[in-house]
Amino acid sequence: MSGNTSKPGLLKRLAGHIVTVHRHRKEVRRCCFACGLYRQGITHDLSKYSPSELFESVRYYQGYRSPYSYEKELFGYAPGWLHHKGRNKHHWEYWYDLRDSKFSPLPMPFRYLAESVCDRVAACRTYQKDQYTQESALKYFLEKPERLSMHPDTAAEMERILRDIAENGEDAAFAHLREELKKRR
Ligand SMILES: [Zn+2]
């Protein structure tokens, strides 16, 4: 396929997107279960099957990155993403509101922050495939400026957990997270 920039056909894009979502949800479920987050593991990203998100993602499917990244590049915004982040509490973007007349971040409740960590690990695995290492999610977090838009408490906690994964591996870090979630519930 190298050098071929033509868009894949509808069925290819539909199948490709469904498989990507399915694999991603399976990975997130595995991580969430390891943290004891059963309900969140099962319901993670279900809105991706809603028409508002599904049709658009299939339309802009490329296979090697999120369809929303492609769409944002083309139009400057992606309505499906706005739908997604407005309904899914595991995204830090959900936790924004007016505070003292200023649109600003709220600290993420810990169980959604933990789900967000699972989401990051799973996304890195899905997109990086055999290039994935236990440091991948931390590297991605530190390289991207998005952490500067999070509530400082959220950014600090996320970095701490991702560092635990990078240094001690997923099994140990998710076991720690499971204990912490029990205490903080
Ligand atoms: Zn999501």
Backbone and ligand atoms as CSV (ligand in chain L), in Angstrom:
chain,resi,resn,atom,element,x,y,z
A,1,MET,N,N,0.822,-1.217,0.000
A,1,MET,CA,C,0.000,0.000,0.000
A,1,MET,C,C,0.852,1.262,0.000
A,2,SER,N,N,2.213,1.138,0.131
A,2,SER,CA,C,3.017,2.348,0.253
A,2,SER,C,C,2.949,3.162,-1.036
A,3,GLY,N,N,2.824,4.466,-0.873
A,3,GLY,CA,C,2.739,5.342,-2.019
A,3,GLY,C,C,1.307,5.512,-2.509
A,4,ASN,N,N,0.404,4.653,-2.044
A,4,ASN,CA,C,-0.995,4.771,-2.449
A,4,ASN,C,C,-1.747,5.631,-1.438
A,5,THR,N,N,-2.140,6.833,-1.856
A,5,THR,CA,C,-2.780,7.748,-0.912
A,5,THR,C,C,-4.299,7.723,-1.045
A,6,SER,N,N,-4.844,6.870,-1.957
A,6,SER,CA,C,-6.291,6.867,-2.142
A,6,SER,C,C,-6.971,6.299,-0.900
A,7,LYS,N,N,-8.199,6.777,-0.671
A,7,LYS,CA,C,-8.950,6.412,0.514
A,7,LYS,C,C,-9.469,4.981,0.385
A,8,PRO,N,N,-9.384,4.158,1.456
A,8,PRO,CA,C,-9.954,2.810,1.364
A,8,PRO,C,C,-11.478,2.892,1.171
A,9,GLY,N,N,-12.075,1.833,0.593
A,9,GLY,CA,C,-13.525,1.808,0.367
A,9,GLY,C,C,-14.311,1.757,1.675
A,10,LEU,N,N,-15.623,2.019,1.561
A,10,LEU,CA,C,-16.491,2.102,2.746
A,10,LEU,C,C,-16.430,0.851,3.624
A,11,LEU,N,N,-16.548,-0.314,3.002
A,11,LEU,CA,C,-16.571,-1.544,3.805
A,11,LEU,C,C,-15.256,-1.767,4.536
A,12,LYS,N,N,-14.167,-1.448,3.854
A,12,LYS,CA,C,-12.839,-1.564,4.476
A,12,LYS,C,C,-12.735,-0.626,5.664
A,13,ARG,N,N,-13.229,0.599,5.484
A,13,ARG,CA,C,-13.147,1.587,6.570
A,13,ARG,C,C,-14.045,1.177,7.737
A,14,LEU,N,N,-15.257,0.706,7.417
A,14,LEU,CA,C,-16.198,0.274,8.459
A,14,LEU,C,C,-15.595,-0.884,9.260
A,15,ALA,N,N,-15.121,-1.907,8.538
A,15,ALA,CA,C,-14.543,-3.076,9.203
A,15,ALA,C,C,-13.307,-2.658,9.998
A,16,GLY,N,N,-12.457,-1.838,9.389
A,16,GLY,CA,C,-11.232,-1.391,10.051
A,16,GLY,C,C,-11.535,-0.647,11.338
A,17,HIS,N,N,-12.517,0.261,11.273
A,17,HIS,CA,C,-12.855,1.051,12.460
A,17,HIS,C,C,-13.440,0.174,13.566
A,18,ILE,N,N,-14.380,-0.701,13.197
A,18,ILE,CA,C,-15.014,-1.583,14.190
A,18,ILE,C,C,-13.956,-2.455,14.879
A,19,VAL,N,N,-13.039,-2.999,14.091
A,19,VAL,CA,C,-11.984,-3.844,14.662
A,19,VAL,C,C,-11.105,-3.014,15.604
A,20,THR,N,N,-10.753,-1.787,15.193
A,20,THR,CA,C,-9.919,-0.920,16.047
A,20,THR,C,C,-10.616,-0.624,17.378
A,21,VAL,N,N,-11.907,-0.262,17.301
A,21,VAL,CA,C,-12.654,0.057,18.530
A,21,VAL,C,C,-12.755,-1.185,19.416
A,22,HIS,N,N,-13.055,-2.316,18.788
A,22,HIS,CA,C,-13.205,-3.562,19.528
A,22,HIS,C,C,-11.893,-3.923,20.252
A,23,ARG,N,N,-10.783,-3.827,19.522
A,23,ARG,CA,C,-9.468,-4.148,20.118
A,23,ARG,C,C,-9.128,-3.189,21.238
A,24,HIS,N,N,-9.411,-1.906,20.990
A,24,HIS,CA,C,-9.117,-0.888,22.000
A,24,HIS,C,C,-9.936,-1.147,23.269
A,25,ARG,N,N,-11.241,-1.424,23.082
A,25,ARG,CA,C,-12.102,-1.653,24.249
A,25,ARG,C,C,-11.652,-2.893,25.026
A,26,LYS,N,N,-11.199,-3.892,24.302
A,26,LYS,CA,C,-10.732,-5.125,24.939
A,26,LYS,C,C,-9.482,-4.846,25.795
A,27,GLU,N,N,-8.561,-4.052,25.244
A,27,GLU,CA,C,-7.333,-3.666,25.961
A,27,GLU,C,C,-7.673,-2.845,27.207
A,28,VAL,N,N,-8.586,-1.870,27.039
A,28,VAL,CA,C,-8.974,-1.023,28.174
A,28,VAL,C,C,-9.636,-1.879,29.250
A,29,ARG,N,N,-10.477,-2.826,28.809
A,29,ARG,CA,C,-11.180,-3.705,29.753
A,29,ARG,C,C,-10.160,-4.501,30.587
A,30,ARG,N,N,-9.157,-5.026,29.914
A,30,ARG,CA,C,-8.111,-5.792,30.604
A,30,ARG,C,C,-7.442,-4.927,31.682
A,31,CYS,N,N,-7.071,-3.695,31.310
A,31,CYS,CA,C,-6.399,-2.797,32.269
A,31,CYS,C,C,-7.346,-2.395,33.398
A,32,CYS,N,N,-8.594,-2.041,33.035
A,32,CYS,CA,C,-9.570,-1.621,34.052
A,32,CYS,C,C,-9.841,-2.765,35.036
A,33,PHE,N,N,-9.988,-3.978,34.524
A,33,PHE,CA,C,-10.244,-5.133,35.402
A,33,PHE,C,C,-9.065,-5.327,36.357
A,34,ALA,N,N,-7.844,-5.124,35.853
A,34,ALA,CA,C,-6.660,-5.263,36.704
A,34,ALA,C,C,-6.683,-4.236,37.835
A,35,CYS,N,N,-7.373,-3.107,37.615
A,35,CYS,CA,C,-7.489,-2.060,38.648
A,35,CYS,C,C,-8.755,-2.233,39.488
A,36,GLY,N,N,-9.582,-3.223,39.145
A,36,GLY,CA,C,-10.836,-3.429,39.870
A,36,GLY,C,C,-11.971,-2.549,39.384
A,37,LEU,N,N,-11.794,-1.915,38.220
A,37,LEU,CA,C,-12.844,-1.038,37.679
A,37,LEU,C,C,-13.695,-1.818,36.667
A,38,TYR,N,N,-14.605,-2.660,37.183
A,38,TYR,CA,C,-15.334,-3.579,36.300
A,38,TYR,C,C,-16.388,-2.871,35.442
A,39,ARG,N,N,-17.210,-2.060,36.093
A,39,ARG,CA,C,-18.275,-1.385,35.323
A,39,ARG,C,C,-17.671,-0.476,34.258
A,40,GLN,N,N,-16.661,0.282,34.651
A,40,GLN,CA,C,-16.019,1.190,33.690
A,40,GLN,C,C,-15.318,0.424,32.569
A,41,GLY,N,N,-14.753,-0.728,32.919
A,41,GLY,CA,C,-14.089,-1.554,31.910
A,41,GLY,C,C,-15.067,-2.046,30.854
A,42,ILE,N,N,-16.285,-2.365,31.298
A,42,ILE,CA,C,-17.288,-2.891,30.368
A,42,ILE,C,C,-17.916,-1.784,29.522
A,43,THR,N,N,-18.120,-0.618,30.133
A,43,THR,CA,C,-18.845,0.448,29.406
A,43,THR,C,C,-17.915,1.426,28.687
A,44,HIS,N,N,-16.608,1.249,28.832
A,44,HIS,CA,C,-15.664,2.196,28.249
A,44,HIS,C,C,-15.921,2.459,26.755
A,45,ASP,N,N,-16.036,3.730,26.395
A,45,ASP,CA,C,-16.141,4.146,24.978
A,45,ASP,C,C,-17.332,3.580,24.216
A,46,LEU,N,N,-18.396,3.173,24.924
A,46,LEU,CA,C,-19.558,2.632,24.202
A,46,LEU,C,C,-20.179,3.658,23.262
A,47,SER,N,N,-20.001,4.948,23.575
A,47,SER,CA,C,-20.582,5.983,22.701
A,47,SER,C,C,-19.959,5.971,21.304
A,48,LYS,N,N,-18.834,5.269,21.143
A,48,LYS,CA,C,-18.242,5.168,19.802
A,48,LYS,C,C,-19.149,4.415,18.833
A,49,TYR,N,N,-20.123,3.662,19.378
A,49,TYR,CA,C,-21.073,2.956,18.514
A,49,TYR,C,C,-22.331,3.784,18.236
A,50,SER,N,N,-22.418,4.979,18.807
A,50,SER,CA,C,-23.574,5.835,18.536
A,50,SER,C,C,-23.403,6.449,17.143
A,51,PRO,N,N,-24.525,6.712,16.438
A,51,PRO,CA,C,-24.417,7.249,15.071
A,51,PRO,C,C,-23.558,8.515,14.996
A,52,SER,N,N,-23.665,9.393,15.983
A,52,SER,CA,C,-22.914,10.662,15.934
A,52,SER,C,C,-21.408,10.444,15.891
A,53,GLU,N,N,-20.946,9.354,16.471
A,53,GLU,CA,C,-19.502,9.098,16.469
A,53,GLU,C,C,-19.119,8.073,15.397
A,54,LEU,N,N,-19.963,7.080,15.225
A,54,LEU,CA,C,-19.604,5.977,14.322
A,54,LEU,C,C,-19.467,6.418,12.859
A,55,PHE,N,N,-20.492,7.115,12.338
A,55,PHE,CA,C,-20.502,7.456,10.904
A,55,PHE,C,C,-19.294,8.319,10.531
A,56,GLU,N,N,-19.021,9.285,11.427
A,56,GLU,CA,C,-17.917,10.203,11.151
A,56,GLU,C,C,-16.562,9.488,11.199
A,57,SER,N,N,-16.413,8.606,12.184
A,57,SER,CA,C,-15.140,7.885,12.322
A,57,SER,C,C,-14.889,6.972,11.128
A,58,VAL,N,N,-15.959,6.376,10.602
A,58,VAL,CA,C,-15.813,5.494,9.443
A,58,VAL,C,C,-15.448,6.337,8.223
A,59,ARG,N,N,-16.079,7.483,8.123
A,59,ARG,CA,C,-15.830,8.366,6.980
A,59,ARG,C,C,-14.368,8.807,6.917
A,60,TYR,N,N,-13.788,9.119,8.083
A,60,TYR,CA,C,-12.417,9.651,8.106
A,60,TYR,C,C,-11.382,8.620,8.589
A,61,TYR,N,N,-11.765,7.363,8.539
A,61,TYR,CA,C,-10.866,6.285,8.971
A,61,TYR,C,C,-9.606,6.230,8.097
A,62,GLN,N,N,-8.442,6.144,8.752
A,62,GLN,CA,C,-7.185,5.957,8.018
A,62,GLN,C,C,-6.437,4.705,8.466
A,63,GLY,N,N,-6.633,4.319,9.715
A,63,GLY,CA,C,-6.052,3.067,10.202
A,63,GLY,C,C,-4.804,3.221,11.052
A,64,TYR,N,N,-4.070,4.309,10.865
A,64,TYR,CA,C,-2.823,4.438,11.631
A,64,TYR,C,C,-2.894,5.548,12.667
A,65,ARG,N,N,-4.003,6.290,12.689
A,65,ARG,CA,C,-4.207,7.298,13.725
A,65,ARG,C,C,-5.709,7.510,13.884
A,66,SER,N,N,-6.087,8.304,14.886
A,66,SER,CA,C,-7.508,8.518,15.134
A,66,SER,C,C,-8.148,9.276,13.965
A,67,PRO,N,N,-9.367,8.871,13.555
A,67,PRO,CA,C,-10.050,9.604,12.483
A,67,PRO,C,C,-10.258,11.078,12.855
A,68,TYR,N,N,-10.386,11.333,14.160
A,68,TYR,CA,C,-10.590,12.713,14.605
A,68,TYR,C,C,-9.359,13.577,14.351
A,69,SER,N,N,-8.173,12.987,14.442
A,69,SER,CA,C,-6.950,13.746,14.154
A,69,SER,C,C,-6.953,14.193,12.694
A,70,TYR,N,N,-7.360,13.276,11.820
A,70,TYR,CA,C,-7.435,13.569,10.385
A,70,TYR,C,C,-8.458,14.668,10.122
A,71,GLU,N,N,-9.629,14.509,10.750
A,71,GLU,CA,C,-10.709,15.473,10.543
A,71,GLU,C,C,-10.337,16.861,11.064
A,72,LYS,N,N,-9.658,16.889,12.208
A,72,LYS,CA,C,-9.224,18.172,12.778
A,72,LYS,C,C,-8.239,18.862,11.844
A,73,GLU,N,N,-7.382,18.041,11.223
A,73,GLU,CA,C,-6.417,18.580,10.277
A,73,GLU,C,C,-7.147,19.204,9.079
A,74,LEU,N,N,-8.218,18.546,8.645
A,74,LEU,CA,C,-8.963,19.028,7.480
A,74,LEU,C,C,-9.821,20.254,7.793
A,75,PHE,N,N,-10.552,20.204,8.907
A,75,PHE,CA,C,-11.578,21.235,9.173
A,75,PHE,C,C,-11.333,22.069,10.431
A,76,GLY,N,N,-10.338,21.692,11.224
A,76,GLY,CA,C,-10.083,22.445,12.448
A,76,GLY,C,C,-10.835,21.919,13.659
A,77,TYR,N,N,-11.840,21.065,13.456
A,77,TYR,CA,C,-12.545,20.456,14.582
A,77,TYR,C,C,-13.243,19.187,14.104
A,78,ALA,N,N,-13.622,18.340,15.080
A,78,ALA,CA,C,-14.303,17.085,14.755
A,78,ALA,C,C,-15.546,16.952,15.637
A,79,PRO,N,N,-16.750,17.129,15.039
A,79,PRO,CA,C,-17.987,17.060,15.841
A,79,PRO,C,C,-18.110,15.752,16.635
A,80,GLY,N,N,-17.683,14.638,16.064
A,80,GLY,CA,C,-17.782,13.349,16.764
A,80,GLY,C,C,-16.965,13.345,18.048
A,81,TRP,N,N,-15.819,13.995,17.996
A,81,TRP,CA,C,-14.986,14.100,19.194
A,81,TRP,C,C,-15.658,14.961,20.260
A,82,LEU,N,N,-16.289,16.063,19.824
A,82,LEU,CA,C,-16.984,16.929,20.791
A,82,LEU,C,C,-18.107,16.139,21.468
A,83,HIS,N,N,-18.779,15.285,20.677
A,83,HIS,CA,C,-19.822,14.408,21.210
A,83,HIS,C,C,-19.194,13.446,22.226
A,84,HIS,N,N,-18.044,12.876,21.849
A,84,HIS,CA,C,-17.395,11.866,22.687
A,84,HIS,C,C,-16.912,12.438,24.024
A,85,LYS,N,N,-16.167,13.514,23.960
A,85,LYS,CA,C,-15.590,14.048,25.208
A,85,LYS,C,C,-16.648,14.699,26.111
A,86,GLY,N,N,-17.805,15.034,25.530
A,86,GLY,CA,C,-18.880,15.587,26.352
A,86,GLY,C,C,-19.654,14.526,27.122
A,87,ARG,N,N,-19.418,13.245,26.797
A,87,ARG,CA,C,-20.185,12.156,27.412
A,87,ARG,C,C,-19.330,11.158,28.170
A,88,ASN,N,N,-18.029,11.243,28.013
A,88,ASN,CA,C,-17.151,10.225,28.595
A,88,ASN,C,C,-16.241,10.834,29.660
A,89,LYS,N,N,-16.532,10.451,30.899
A,89,LYS,CA,C,-15.856,11.080,32.040
A,89,LYS,C,C,-14.388,10.699,32.169
A,90,HIS,N,N,-13.941,9.705,31.383
A,90,HIS,CA,C,-12.520,9.335,31.455
A,90,HIS,C,C,-11.644,10.287,30.639
A,91,HIS,N,N,-12.245,11.292,30.013
A,91,HIS,CA,C,-11.448,12.293,29.289
A,91,HIS,C,C,-11.324,13.557,30.131
A,92,TRP,N,N,-10.097,14.045,30.306
A,92,TRP,CA,C,-9.933,15.252,31.124
A,92,TRP,C,C,-10.702,16.419,30.516
A,93,GLU,N,N,-10.917,16.388,29.193
A,93,GLU,CA,C,-11.634,17.477,28.528
A,93,GLU,C,C,-13.091,17.576,29.000
A,94,TYR,N,N,-13.641,16.464,29.500
A,94,TYR,CA,C,-15.004,16.461,30.040
A,94,TYR,C,C,-15.089,17.394,31.250
A,95,TRP,N,N,-13.992,17.443,32.025
A,95,TRP,CA,C,-13.981,18.133,33.306
A,95,TRP,C,C,-13.578,19.600,33.150
A,96,TYR,N,N,-14.312,20.287,32.308
A,96,TYR,CA,C,-14.102,21.714,32.118
A,96,TYR,C,C,-15.421,22.427,32.344
A,97,ASP,N,N,-15.356,23.554,33.030
A,97,ASP,CA,C,-16.572,24.334,33.225
A,97,ASP,C,C,-16.205,25.759,33.604
A,98,LEU,N,N,-17.224,26.610,33.607
A,98,LEU,CA,C,-16.978,27.983,34.051
A,98,LEU,C,C,-16.772,27.995,35.551
A,99,ARG,N,N,-15.660,28.565,35.974
A,99,ARG,CA,C,-15.415,28.784,37.402
A,99,ARG,C,C,-15.004,30.236,37.532
A,100,ASP,N,N,-15.732,30.976,38.308
A,100,ASP,CA,C,-15.510,32.422,38.418
A,100,ASP,C,C,-15.416,33.065,37.032
A,101,SER,N,N,-16.390,32.768,36.198
A,101,SER,CA,C,-16.516,33.322,34.832
A,101,SER,C,C,-15.368,32.936,33.903
A,102,LYS,N,N,-14.569,31.940,34.297
A,102,LYS,CA,C,-13.467,31.525,33.443
A,102,LYS,C,C,-13.600,30.030,33.147
A,103,PHE,N,N,-13.479,29.688,31.869
A,103,PHE,CA,C,-13.558,28.288,31.477
A,103,PHE,C,C,-12.280,27.596,31.921
A,104,SER,N,N,-12.402,26.721,32.917
A,104,SER,CA,C,-11.171,26.152,33.488
A,104,SER,C,C,-11.367,24.703,33.937
A,105,PRO,N,N,-10.237,23.980,34.139
A,105,PRO,CA,C,-10.341,22.556,34.462
A,105,PRO,C,C,-10.709,22.295,35.918
A,106,LEU,N,N,-11.510,21.244,36.107
A,106,LEU,CA,C,-11.811,20.745,37.456
A,106,LEU,C,C,-10.902,19.539,37.672
A,107,PRO,N,N,-10.586,19.217,38.933
A,107,PRO,CA,C,-9.807,17.984,39.149
A,107,PRO,C,C,-10.662,16.763,38.777
A,108,MET,N,N,-10.071,15.795,38.090
A,108,MET,CA,C,-10.818,14.588,37.698
A,108,MET,C,C,-11.021,13.689,38.908
A,109,PRO,N,N,-12.245,13.171,39.126
A,109,PRO,CA,C,-12.416,12.167,40.182
A,109,PRO,C,C,-11.472,10.986,39.909
A,110,PHE,N,N,-10.937,10.404,40.988
A,110,PHE,CA,C,-9.833,9.460,40.831
A,110,PHE,C,C,-10.174,8.232,39.980
A,111,ARG,N,N,-11.420,7.745,40.093
A,111,ARG,CA,C,-11.730,6.520,39.327
A,111,ARG,C,C,-11.759,6.772,37.815
A,112,TYR,N,N,-12.068,8.011,37.417
A,112,TYR,CA,C,-12.045,8.329,35.983
A,112,TYR,C,C,-10.617,8.610,35.518
A,113,LEU,N,N,-9.835,9.157,36.423
A,113,LEU,CA,C,-8.424,9.366,36.114
A,113,LEU,C,C,-7.749,8.011,35.870
A,114,ALA,N,N,-8.090,7.033,36.715
A,114,ALA,CA,C,-7.529,5.678,36.552
A,114,ALA,C,C,-7.969,5.072,35.214
A,115,GLU,N,N,-9.235,5.275,34.850
A,115,GLU,CA,C,-9.725,4.771,33.557
A,115,GLU,C,C,-8.984,5.456,32.403
A,116,SER,N,N,-8.683,6.724,32.591
A,116,SER,CA,C,-7.951,7.470,31.568
A,116,SER,C,C,-6.539,6.911,31.381
A,117,VAL,N,N,-5.917,6.488,32.479
A,117,VAL,CA,C,-4.600,5.847,32.390
A,117,VAL,C,C,-4.725,4.555,31.575
A,118,CYS,N,N,-5.764,3.764,31.861
A,118,CYS,CA,C,-5.996,2.517,31.109
A,118,CYS,C,C,-6.193,2.826,29.626
A,119,ASP,N,N,-6.934,3.883,29.347
A,119,ASP,CA,C,-7.197,4.311,27.972
A,119,ASP,C,C,-5.884,4.646,27.260
A,120,ARG,N,N,-4.998,5.341,27.964
A,120,ARG,CA,C,-3.708,5.751,27.374
A,120,ARG,C,C,-2.811,4.545,27.080
A,121,VAL,N,N,-2.754,3.638,28.032
A,121,VAL,CA,C,-1.935,2.430,27.835
A,121,VAL,C,C,-2.480,1.650,26.626
A,122,ALA,N,N,-3.815,1.489,26.591
A,122,ALA,CA,C,-4.441,0.731,25.502
A,122,ALA,C,C,-4.231,1.419,24.156
A,123,ALA,N,N,-4.367,2.738,24.117
A,123,ALA,CA,C,-4.210,3.476,22.853
A,123,ALA,C,C,-2.774,3.349,22.348
A,124,CYS,N,N,-1.808,3.450,23.242
A,124,CYS,CA,C,-0.403,3.305,22.846
A,124,CYS,C,C,-0.166,1.913,22.280
A,125,ARG,N,N,-0.743,0.911,22.925
A,125,ARG,CA,C,-0.588,-0.467,22.435
A,125,ARG,C,C,-1.211,-0.616,21.044
A,126,THR,N,N,-2.421,-0.064,20.871
A,126,THR,CA,C,-3.127,-0.206,19.594
A,126,THR,C,C,-2.360,0.473,18.463
A,127,TYR,N,N,-1.892,1.695,18.699
A,127,TYR,CA,C,-1.263,2.439,17.619
A,127,TYR,C,C,0.220,2.114,17.436
A,128,GLN,N,N,0.914,1.727,18.521
A,128,GLN,CA,C,2.363,1.474,18.389
A,128,GLN,C,C,2.724,0.012,18.099
A,129,LYS,N,N,1.743,-0.868,18.340
A,129,LYS,CA,C,1.947,-2.312,18.092
A,129,LYS,C,C,3.273,-2.838,18.690
A,130,ASP,N,N,4.194,-3.400,17.897
A,130,ASP,CA,C,5.410,-3.991,18.505
A,130,ASP,C,C,6.414,-2.942,18.979
A,131,GLN,N,N,6.163,-1.675,18.671
A,131,GLN,CA,C,7.048,-0.605,19.182
A,131,GLN,C,C,6.692,-0.253,20.632
A,132,TYR,N,N,5.550,-0.784,21.109
A,132,TYR,CA,C,5.086,-0.431,22.453
A,132,TYR,C,C,6.028,-0.953,23.537
A,133,THR,N,N,6.327,-0.076,24.512
A,133,THR,CA,C,7.055,-0.516,25.704
A,133,THR,C,C,6.314,0.023,26.936
A,134,GLN,N,N,6.708,-0.403,28.107
A,134,GLN,CA,C,6.007,0.075,29.316
A,134,GLN,C,C,6.249,1.561,29.565
A,135,GLU,N,N,7.190,2.156,28.835
A,135,GLU,CA,C,7.423,3.602,28.963
A,135,GLU,C,C,6.576,4.424,27.987
A,136,SER,N,N,5.936,3.748,27.036
A,136,SER,CA,C,5.238,4.469,25.951
A,136,SER,C,C,4.233,5.516,26.447
A,137,ALA,N,N,3.371,5.118,27.373
A,137,ALA,CA,C,2.300,6.023,27.806
A,137,ALA,C,C,2.874,7.247,28.544
A,138,LEU,N,N,3.916,7.027,29.341
A,138,LEU,CA,C,4.550,8.157,30.038
A,138,LEU,C,C,5.195,9.103,29.024
A,139,LYS,N,N,5.913,8.533,28.062
A,139,LYS,CA,C,6.569,9.353,27.030
A,139,LYS,C,C,5.554,10.215,26.295
A,140,TYR,N,N,4.457,9.581,25.880
A,140,TYR,CA,C,3.406,10.294,25.154
A,140,TYR,C,C,2.869,11.451,26.010
A,141,PHE,N,N,2.630,11.149,27.275
A,141,PHE,CA,C,2.098,12.165,28.190
A,141,PHE,C,C,3.053,13.349,28.325
A,142,LEU,N,N,4.341,13.068,28.457
A,142,LEU,CA,C,5.319,14.137,28.680
A,142,LEU,C,C,5.603,14.936,27.407
A,143,GLU,N,N,5.455,14.282,26.257
A,143,GLU,CA,C,5.738,14.963,24.984
A,143,GLU,C,C,4.633,15.926,24.574
A,144,LYS,N,N,3.377,15.611,24.966
A,144,LYS,CA,C,2.238,16.403,24.499
A,144,LYS,C,C,1.954,17.574,25.440
A,145,PRO,N,N,1.603,18.731,24.869
A,145,PRO,CA,C,1.316,19.884,25.725
A,145,PRO,C,C,-0.032,19.786,26.459
A,146,GLU,N,N,-0.855,18.756,26.154
A,146,GLU,CA,C,-2.208,18.702,26.726
A,146,GLU,C,C,-2.206,18.693,28.264
A,147,ARG,N,N,-1.149,18.152,28.859
A,147,ARG,CA,C,-1.126,18.070,30.325
A,147,ARG,C,C,-1.195,19.464,30.969
A,148,LEU,N,N,-0.762,20.477,30.199
A,148,LEU,CA,C,-0.786,21.856,30.715
A,148,LEU,C,C,-2.213,22.412,30.788
A,149,SER,N,N,-3.137,21.768,30.055
A,149,SER,CA,C,-4.537,22.215,30.090
A,149,SER,C,C,-5.347,21.483,31.150
A,150,MET,N,N,-4.771,20.424,31.727
A,150,MET,CA,C,-5.476,19.676,32.782
A,150,MET,C,C,-5.404,20.451,34.095
A,151,HIS,N,N,-6.284,20.093,35.027
A,151,HIS,CA,C,-6.133,20.625,36.379
A,151,HIS,C,C,-4.766,20.157,36.899
A,152,PRO,N,N,-4.002,21.028,37.575
A,152,PRO,CA,C,-2.658,20.623,38.025
A,152,PRO,C,C,-2.652,19.346,38.877
A,153,ASP,N,N,-3.675,19.150,39.707
A,153,ASP,CA,C,-3.735,17.925,40.524
A,153,ASP,C,C,-3.888,16.693,39.627
A,154,THR,N,N,-4.727,16.834,38.601
A,154,THR,CA,C,-4.949,15.728,37.653
A,154,THR,C,C,-3.658,15.398,36.916
A,155,ALA,N,N,-2.984,16.426,36.413
A,155,ALA,CA,C,-1.743,16.216,35.666
A,155,ALA,C,C,-0.690,15.542,36.541
A,156,ALA,N,N,-0.581,15.988,37.792
A,156,ALA,CA,C,0.429,15.434,38.702
A,156,ALA,C,C,0.130,13.967,39.013
A,157,GLU,N,N,-1.152,13.649,39.269
A,157,GLU,CA,C,-1.514,12.267,39.597
A,157,GLU,C,C,-1.332,11.355,38.391
A,158,MET,N,N,-1.680,11.874,37.229
A,158,MET,CA,C,-1.535,11.065,36.019
A,158,MET,C,C,-0.060,10.747,35.765
A,159,GLU,N,N,0.765,11.749,35.926
A,159,GLU,CA,C,2.201,11.535,35.718
A,159,GLU,C,C,2.744,10.511,36.720
A,160,ARG,N,N,2.303,10.621,37.953
A,160,ARG,CA,C,2.770,9.684,38.991
A,160,ARG,C,C,2.414,8.239,38.628
A,161,ILE,N,N,1.183,8.013,38.175
A,161,ILE,CA,C,0.754,6.647,37.842
A,161,ILE,C,C,1.479,6.135,36.593
A,162,LEU,N,N,1.608,7.012,35.586
A,162,LEU,CA,C,2.291,6.594,34.350
A,162,LEU,C,C,3.764,6.290,34.611
A,163,ARG,N,N,4.344,7.024,35.564
A,163,ARG,CA,C,5.738,6.786,35.947
A,163,ARG,C,C,5.870,5.426,36.644
A,164,ASP,N,N,4.869,5.101,37.455
A,164,ASP,CA,C,4.857,3.800,38.122
A,164,ASP,C,C,4.820,2.681,37.067
A,165,ILE,N,N,3.995,2.846,36.031
A,165,ILE,CA,C,3.924,1.854,34.945
A,165,ILE,C,C,5.272,1.763,34.227
A,166,ALA,N,N,5.860,2.939,33.911
A,166,ALA,CA,C,7.130,2.968,33.172
A,166,ALA,C,C,8.248,2.294,33.963
A,167,GLU,N,N,8.242,2.501,35.295
A,167,GLU,CA,C,9.342,1.982,36.116
A,167,GLU,C,C,9.119,0.553,36.597
A,168,ASN,N,N,7.873,0.223,36.938
A,168,ASN,CA,C,7.619,-1.082,37.566
A,168,ASN,C,C,6.795,-2.043,36.724
A,169,GLY,N,N,6.334,-1.598,35.566
A,169,GLY,CA,C,5.528,-2.466,34.697
A,169,GLY,C,C,4.049,-2.380,35.042
A,170,GLU,N,N,3.225,-2.813,34.094
A,170,GLU,CA,C,1.770,-2.689,34.251
A,170,GLU,C,C,1.231,-3.504,35.423
A,171,ASP,N,N,1.687,-4.749,35.576
A,171,ASP,CA,C,1.104,-5.616,36.606
A,171,ASP,C,C,1.233,-4.998,37.988
A,172,ALA,N,N,2.462,-4.552,38.307
A,172,ALA,CA,C,2.700,-3.952,39.625
A,172,ALA,C,C,1.933,-2.636,39.757
A,173,ALA,N,N,1.986,-1.803,38.716
A,173,ALA,CA,C,1.365,-0.477,38.802
A,173,ALA,C,C,-0.160,-0.581,38.919
A,174,PHE,N,N,-0.769,-1.511,38.170
A,174,PHE,CA,C,-2.225,-1.659,38.265
A,174,PHE,C,C,-2.634,-2.246,39.618
A,175,ALA,N,N,-1.772,-3.071,40.194
A,175,ALA,CA,C,-2.056,-3.586,41.547
A,175,ALA,C,C,-2.028,-2.431,42.559
A,176,HIS,N,N,-1.053,-1.528,42.405
A,176,HIS,CA,C,-1.000,-0.342,43.281
A,176,HIS,C,C,-2.265,0.496,43.119
A,177,LEU,N,N,-2.645,0.672,41.858
A,177,LEU,CA,C,-3.803,1.509,41.543
A,177,LEU,C,C,-5.079,0.918,42.142
A,178,ARG,N,N,-5.176,-0.392,42.079
A,178,ARG,CA,C,-6.331,-1.103,42.627
A,178,ARG,C,C,-6.458,-0.825,44.127
A,179,GLU,N,N,-5.323,-0.876,44.843
A,179,GLU,CA,C,-5.308,-0.603,46.279
A,179,GLU,C,C,-5.701,0.843,46.560
A,180,GLU,N,N,-5.144,1.744,45.759
A,180,GLU,CA,C,-5.429,3.165,45.960
A,180,GLU,C,C,-6.912,3.463,45.703
A,181,LEU,N,N,-7.463,2.830,44.669
A,181,LEU,CA,C,-8.878,3.043,44.350
A,181,LEU,C,C,-9.769,2.562,45.489
A,182,LYS,N,N,-9.412,1.443,46.098
A,182,LYS,CA,C,-10.173,0.918,47.231
A,182,LYS,C,C,-10.210,1.921,48.375
A,183,LYS,N,N,-9.036,2.498,48.645
A,183,LYS,CA,C,-8.913,3.451,49.762
A,183,LYS,C,C,-9.658,4.749,49.491
A,184,ARG,N,N,-9.631,5.179,48.245
A,184,ARG,CA,C,-10.180,6.498,47.925
A,184,ARG,C,C,-11.641,6.474,47.541
A,185,ARG,N,N,-12.250,5.302,47.507
A,185,ARG,CA,C,-13.650,5.176,47.066
A,185,ARG,C,C,-14.620,5.834,48.054
L,1,ZN,ZN,ZN,-12.891,7.629,25.208
